[in-house]
Amino acid sequence: MKAKKCLGQNFLINKDVINNIANSINVQKDDLIIEIGPGMGALTKELKKKNSFLLCYELDTDLKPYLNALEDDKTKIIYEDILKSNIKKDSKDIPYQKLFIVGNLPYYITTPIIKYLISLNLDVKEMTFMVQEEVADRFTALPNHKDYGSITLYLKYFFNVEKLFRVSKNSFNPVPKVESAIIKLTKRENKPEVNTEKYFKLISDSFKMKRKTLRNNLSNYDFKKVEEVLLKYNLPLNIRAEELAEEVFVDINNSL
């Protein structure tokens, strides 16, 4: 099977990596795993060993000879773009307890896929993804790091995000140009109390010009109120967004 560049296909062939991904998913037999982009089924075969329900979304119908053989009473393959899927409808007849999502995401649409899954308002326990390593660093960055940005805080609102391990580009066929990493997003039980639409706009605006100060990026806001929060945390008024922890953004949001 020749990988298709237009679909961002790079097939994972390293068995140790495949086993490590499967072992990182804390699933029970009455749970449901949704796999995005099963490819030729390398990870799918390991996931099936868990004897949980398995629902796989694959865009490339040329992979049917590899995937159809894996279907059974607990495993179903759906040939559809995950960004056009209706997971709630597809899983409504599956008597599962907890929901897990796993996948080797096409790197050019990693963030849109994750944001789409969040928009579906699914009660997901964990999401485990293979992503480009620099994206993993951005998703898991801490304040005062160059990779820390609005997407970091956006994901942090919903999940505890961790980078599990690096994956060499030589683990794939064909070999991609970039290194990869496995990230795990675990449902956050105690989310900040905010108006989410207002909060996500605030963090987006705060980072719109990353090297600018918060004052410059939030020039359309009531900055007197922002200053009051900064002083509360003994922070300088010429601070940049990348220097602020989540709790400060939450306080700023709730003060406006």
N, C-alpha and C positions, 0 to 999 in steps of 0.2 A: 504494500500500500504506500503510494507516494504522497507525502504531506503536501497540503495545499497552502501556499503562501497567503492567498487571499483570505483564508480562514484563520490565519495565525497558528497553523498546526505545527507542533513539535511533539512527537510521541515520546513519552517517558519510558525508558527501557531499563533503567537501573533498578534491579529487584530489591536491593536494600532500601532505596528511597521509597519504593512502592510499599514495602512492608512497614517502614517507619510512619508513613502517612496513615495507613490503615490502623496501625497500633495507637496512633494519637487520637483516634475518634472513640470517645467513651460511650459506646452505643450498646443497647440491650436488644434482645430478640423481638420485643414488642415495640421498638422504635422504628422511625422511618429515616432513611438516608436519601437525600436527593443528590445525585452526582451530575455535575455540569461538565459536558465535554468528555465523555468516557473514551473517545478515540477508538482504539482497537480492543479496549476492555482490560488492559493490564491491571489497573487499580480496581476495576469492577469485580474481577475474579477474586481479589482479596477481600473486598467488601462483602461479597456473597457468603464468605466463610463465617461471617458474624450472624448469619441466619435472621437478620432483621429485614424489614421491608425496604426495597430499593427501587427508586424511580430515577431513571437516567434520561437526560435531555441531550440529544446529539443533533447538530445541524446538518452534518454531512451524511446523506443517504447512501453514499458509496461504502460506508462502513457497516452496512447491514449484514454482510456475510460474517463479520466478526462478532457483532453484537446480538443478532437475533438468536444465536445458539445459547446465549446466556439467560434468556427469558425463561421464567417458570412462574409458579404460583405467587412468589414473593418478589419477583424482579420483573420490571416493565421498562421497555425502552420507548421513548417518545422522540420522534424525529422532528424537532421543532427548535426554532431560535429561542433561547431562554428569555430574551428580552421581549418576546411576544407571547410567552407562556402564561397559563392560568394555573398556577400550582395549587391553589385552593380547590379549584374544580377537579383537577387531575388526581388529587389525593383524598377527595371527600369520602370515597368508599373504602379507604384503607384504615383499619382500626388501630392506629398507632398511638403511642403515648407521647414520646418526645420527638422533635424534629431536628435533624442534623443536615447540613449542606456541605458538600465537598466538591472540589473541582480543580482542574488545571486550566485556569482562565486564559483566554486569548489576551495577550499583554496589551494590545492596543485598545481594548474595551474593558479593562479590569474595573476601573472606578464606576463606569456606567452600569455594569452588571451588579456590583455590590449595592449601589444606590437604588437600583431597580428592585432588588430583593428586599431592601429595607422598606421601600414604598409599598410593598405588598402587605405590610403589617402582619407578617407571619410570626407565630410564636416559636422562634428558632432558639434552640438551646446552644448550639455551637455552629460556626462556619469555619471550615478549614480549606485554605486555598493555596495553590502554587501561584506565585506572582513574581514579577521582575524584582530583583533584590533591592534596587533603589526605591521601588514603590513600597516594598515592605519596610524599608528604613523610614520612609515618609509617614506611613501609617502608624508606626510605633514610636515616633520621635518624641523627645521630651523638650520642655521649654529651654531656650538658650541654645538650641541646636539648629543648624542651617536647614534641616529637613522638616522642622516643625512648622505646621501651617494650618490652614482652615480645614483641610480634609482630615488632619490628625484629630482635631477637636470634634469634627462632625462624627467620625466613627466612635470616638471616645464617649460621646453622649449615649450611644446605644450599646456599646460592647467594651469589655476588657480585651484589648488587642495585644497579642504577643507574637514575637518572631520565634518560631520553634527551632528551625535549623536552615542552613544554607544548602543549596543544591547546585552542584557543578553543572556547567553547560554541557559537559561531556556525558551527562546522564540522559541526554535526549538524542533522538534521531528524527530529522536532521539536527545538527548541533546549532543552537541559536547563537547570536552574537553577544548575548548578555548572560550574566549569572542570575540565578533564581533563588527563591527562599519560600519556605512554608510558613504561613501565618495562621494563627487561630484567633477567631473572634468569638468570645464567650458572652452570652447574654448578661447585660448589666442589670442587677436587680434594683439598685437604688440610684436612679437617674436624677440629675438636678431638676429642681422645680422651676421650669421656665416656660414661657411661650415659645415653642420651638421655631415657628416661622420667624419671629423677631430675633431669636437667639442666633439662628443659622445665618440670617442676614447680617447681624452684627459681626460675627466672626469672619464672614466672607469680606465685608467692607474693611475690617481691621487689617486684613492681609492683602488687600488689592494691589498695593504698591509695597512690596516686602521690605525695601530698604528705607521707606519713609517712616516717620514717627507715627505713633497712634493718633496724635493731634492732627496731623496732615490727612491721614486716611479717614478719620471720623470728623472731618470739617463740617459735615452737614448735621452732626449730632449736637446735643446740648453738652458741650465739653466741660462745663462747670460741674455737672454731675459725675462725669467720668473722672475729673480731677479729684473729687471728694473720695471716690473709691480708691484711686491710686495712693492718695495720702493715707488712707486707712491702712494700707499694706506697706507704708513707708517706701513707696516706689517713686522714682523721678518722673516728672511730668513730660520729659522728652523721651520716654520709653518707647520701644518698638513692640509690635504685637507678639513677635517670636519670643519675647522675654516674659510673657504673662502665662501663668498657670490657669487651668480651667476654672478654678474657684473665683479668680479675679474677673474673668469674663462673665461668669454667672452673676456676680455682684454688680458689675457694670450694667449688664442687661436688665436686671431687676430694679436698678435705680433710675433707668430711663423711662 
